[in-house]
């Protein structure tokens, strides 16, 4: 059995009732933490000893609402006595700054009590997790388009951001991370998916529906909603159910909700 625990479903806009982006996928007995938007540690703590059990941390890109909770997560693992090695997969450009950030917060990797393996994503190159799971990072333009609009942006930065395809047997999950346009995921939805966890902040529902028209998706989970969509969730769900008759179920999960497969 597989399950997704939605730890944070909010967008980058601070919300009184939704945390920043983070999900916990349980698959083939392994725990995969997908993005670590703060304060994911609170809902993780609510799930018992999961701090000791998480096998992999998978980071889609370097925006703070997707990575800002990582130091607290590592400190929580230390304080709760974790000893098992932790693998962190992320854009290569983030590894050195994040390790420097951890050191700046008066933590040492040697003092955590467990080893961290830092692993750089390579575009479209699958990573084998355990014996049966593959995780493939698919590049998108989200970070490039957002960053290059900022004053004084450094044009030499790689701006790596990824959507993640996670496969084990007949189970196939797609986590979009943040996108530039819905079209970024066209290659990913060309094959059937058990679940698509998609953001809906940077494009509208009609654009997403156009990309998913004809796709075989069992469950569509909409997270990271824009302020407009977050204020009228029931209408959004009905609209997408109407636009996407080929999708079996449309969900707008709440923080803390668990979806079983």
Secondary structure, DSSP 8 states (H G I E B T S, - for coil): --EEEEEE---SS--SS--SSEEEEEETTEEEEE---TTHHHHHHTTSSHHHHEEEEE-----HHHHTTHHHHHHHHHHTT--S-EEEEE-HHHHHHHHHHHHHTT--GGGSSS-EEEEE--TT-EEEETTTEEEEEEE-SHHHHHHTTSTT--TTS----EEEEEEETTEEEEE--S-SSGGGGTTGGGS-EEEEEEEESSS-HHHHHHHHTT--EEEEEEEEE-HHHHTTHHHHHHHHHHH-TTSSEEE---TT-EEE-
